[in-house]
Amino acid sequence: MNVRAAIAEDLAAIAEIQALSPEASQWDPESYLNYDCTVAIETRVIGFLVARETAQGEREILNLAVDPGKRRRGVARALLQAELAREKTQWFLEVRASNRSALELYESAGFRVTGRRESYYSNPVEPGIVMQFDS
């Protein structure tokens, strides 16, 4: 598996993975190229991560999703590790309170819970758990 920056030709695969991942944020995939978007590749795109710098010394992970048939194989961890290796800074993210797999992934990578945003997500409405990582 390789992790690299996303290109326009990856957007259809990103859109498909996102559509198959209702727990992920459902944004316009074309907008991801305006941010730092990375993809995991085997013979095709099997996952993606979108992040951005929010202030000097601070980054936010906006979305992370993996093809359902490729989950539990280290794809999300590889994408997350590539992002965390980008620079020494602080990272923030929100994750659905019901998304136990994501919460466990982020906690195992060193993120800690720093807050809770009630009714943050829709479809269904549920809290967002705010997490932070300091490198």
C-alpha positions as CSV (number, residue, x, y, z in Angstrom):
1,M,0.0,0.0,0.0
2,N,1.2,3.5,-0.9
3,V,0.0,6.8,0.6
4,R,0.3,9.9,-1.6
5,A,-1.3,13.2,-2.3
6,A,-4.7,13.0,-4.0
7,I,-5.1,14.1,-7.6
8,A,-8.2,15.0,-9.6
9,E,-8.4,11.5,-11.1
10,D,-8.9,10.1,-7.5
11,L,-12.1,12.0,-6.8
12,A,-14.5,9.4,-8.2
13,A,-13.0,6.7,-5.9
14,I,-13.0,9.1,-3.0
15,A,-16.7,9.9,-3.6
16,E,-17.5,6.2,-3.8
17,I,-15.7,5.4,-0.5
18,Q,-17.4,8.4,1.2
19,A,-20.8,7.3,0.0
20,L,-20.2,3.8,1.4
21,S,-19.1,5.4,4.8
22,P,-22.2,6.9,6.4
23,E,-20.2,7.5,9.6
24,A,-17.8,9.9,7.7
25,S,-18.6,13.5,6.9
26,Q,-20.5,13.7,3.6
27,W,-18.9,16.7,1.9
28,D,-18.3,17.5,-1.8
29,P,-15.2,15.5,-2.7
30,E,-14.1,18.0,-5.3
31,S,-13.5,20.5,-2.4
32,Y,-11.0,18.1,-0.9
33,L,-8.4,19.2,-3.4
34,N,-8.5,22.6,-1.8
35,Y,-7.0,21.0,1.4
36,D,-4.3,18.5,2.1
37,C,-5.9,15.3,0.8
38,T,-4.0,12.0,0.9
39,V,-5.1,8.6,-0.5
40,A,-4.1,5.1,0.2
41,I,-3.5,3.1,-2.9
42,E,-3.2,-0.6,-3.6
43,T,-4.3,-1.3,-7.2
44,R,-6.8,1.5,-6.7
45,V,-7.8,4.1,-4.1
46,I,-8.9,2.3,-0.9
47,G,-9.0,5.2,1.6
48,F,-8.5,8.9,2.0
49,L,-7.8,11.5,4.7
50,V,-8.4,15.3,4.4
51,A,-6.8,17.8,6.7
52,R,-6.0,21.5,6.8
53,E,-3.9,24.0,8.7
54,T,-6.2,26.1,10.8
55,A,-3.6,28.3,12.4
56,Q,0.2,28.3,12.7
57,G,1.1,25.2,14.7
58,E,-2.5,23.8,14.4
59,R,-4.0,21.3,12.0
60,E,-7.5,19.8,11.7
61,I,-8.4,16.4,10.3
62,L,-11.6,17.0,8.4
63,N,-12.4,13.5,7.1
64,L,-11.0,10.0,7.0
65,A,-12.7,7.0,5.3
66,V,-11.7,3.6,4.1
67,D,-13.4,1.3,1.6
68,P,-15.6,-1.0,3.7
69,G,-13.9,-4.1,2.2
70,K,-10.5,-2.9,3.2
71,R,-11.2,-1.9,6.8
72,R,-9.3,-3.5,9.7
73,R,-6.2,-3.9,7.6
74,G,-4.2,-0.8,8.7
75,V,-5.3,1.5,5.9
76,A,-6.7,4.2,8.2
77,R,-3.7,4.0,10.5
78,A,-1.3,4.4,7.5
79,L,-3.2,7.5,6.4
80,L,-3.3,8.9,9.9
81,Q,0.4,8.2,10.5
82,A,1.3,10.0,7.2
83,E,-0.7,13.0,8.4
84,L,0.9,13.1,11.9
85,A,4.4,12.8,10.3
86,R,3.7,16.0,8.3
87,E,5.1,18.3,11.0
88,K,5.3,19.0,14.7
89,T,2.1,20.7,15.6
90,Q,-1.3,20.1,17.3
91,W,-4.1,18.2,15.5
92,F,-7.8,18.4,16.3
93,L,-10.7,16.5,15.0
94,E,-14.4,15.6,15.7
95,V,-15.7,12.1,15.5
96,R,-19.2,10.7,15.8
97,A,-19.9,9.5,19.4
98,S,-21.2,6.2,18.0
99,N,-18.1,5.6,15.8
100,R,-16.2,3.3,18.3
101,S,-13.8,2.1,15.6
102,A,-12.6,5.6,14.9
103,L,-12.5,6.6,18.6
104,E,-10.3,3.5,19.2
105,L,-8.0,4.3,16.3
106,Y,-7.5,7.9,17.3
107,E,-6.9,7.0,21.0
108,S,-4.4,4.3,20.0
109,A,-2.5,6.9,17.9
110,G,-2.3,9.2,21.0
111,F,-5.3,11.5,20.5
112,R,-7.2,12.4,23.7
113,V,-10.8,13.5,24.2
114,T,-10.9,17.2,25.0
115,G,-14.6,18.0,24.5
116,R,-18.1,17.0,23.3
117,R,-20.3,19.0,20.9
118,E,-24.0,18.0,21.3
119,S,-26.0,17.6,18.1
120,Y,-22.8,18.2,16.0
121,Y,-23.7,15.6,13.4
122,S,-26.8,15.1,11.4
123,N,-28.3,12.0,9.7
124,P,-28.6,10.9,12.5
125,V,-28.2,13.7,14.9
126,E,-25.6,12.8,17.5
127,P,-22.7,14.4,19.5
128,G,-19.2,15.0,18.1
129,I,-16.3,14.0,20.3
130,V,-13.5,16.5,20.0
131,M,-10.0,15.0,20.1
132,Q,-6.5,16.5,20.2
133,F,-3.0,15.2,19.5
134,D,0.1,17.1,20.3
135,S,3.4,16.1,18.6
